[in-house]
């Protein structure tokens, strides 16, 4: 459903909740939409329902009384805002629903609901910069390159063990984001060996920062790999790719160095 359709559905369920006629599945839908839309119980409708109940007790000609409420009372109730000092009188729904006039009560609540919906029309979605998790790795890399003001770019140099491999790394200290674009790096078996990135940061101790374990899937001649550093990195001096056991290691023996990119 679109955001507007979800809002309509929630308001419909909210009216049913106030009238007390939701089944178990609808109650579940109400809770899910309430969390998704960040909506809670509509206390303005609770107040309207309370007024209707009072009117049902005091007036014999209920339709006329409800018409008067809709004409005079709903704007007042619909404009109320919940505050810490607000006192809400819970209505006695059982007596209202069992009343012969319960149909009129439902009609009044839905009329009030319609008024409220006119004021809650969702604004058109505005374009925004998406987070890296919402984009493909390639799109996230391109967004970083286009937006970062402190972008570092370095080429990977292949080693004797991987002479055909080429690549580039981009990194931003300010955003703490980076990506590697790797070409002709052999496919690995994740159950046996995995590639691991190491970031050399002179501002830290002598141990390089783990930049994440990654795989090269079959069929990808060029792969874009996000850098996943658990620690903050400042002005990195080098990026080193090694081949390690499945799951990676805490400290690399650098027995198999795949590629190296320096920033100076």
Secondary structure, 3 states (H helix, E strand, C coil): CCHHHHHHHHHHHHHHHHHCCCCHHHHHHHHHHHHHHCCCCCHHHHHHHHHHHHHHHHCCCHHHHHHHHHHHHHHHHHCCCCCCCCCCCCCCHHHHHHCCCHHHHHHHHHHHHHHHHHHCCCCCCCCCCCCHHHCCHHHHHHHHHHHCCCCEEEEEEECHHHCCCEEEEEEECCCCEEEEEEECCCCCCCCCEEEEEEEECCCCCCCCEEEEEECCCCCCCEEEEECCCCCCCCCCCEEEEEEEECCCCCCCCCCCEEEEEECC
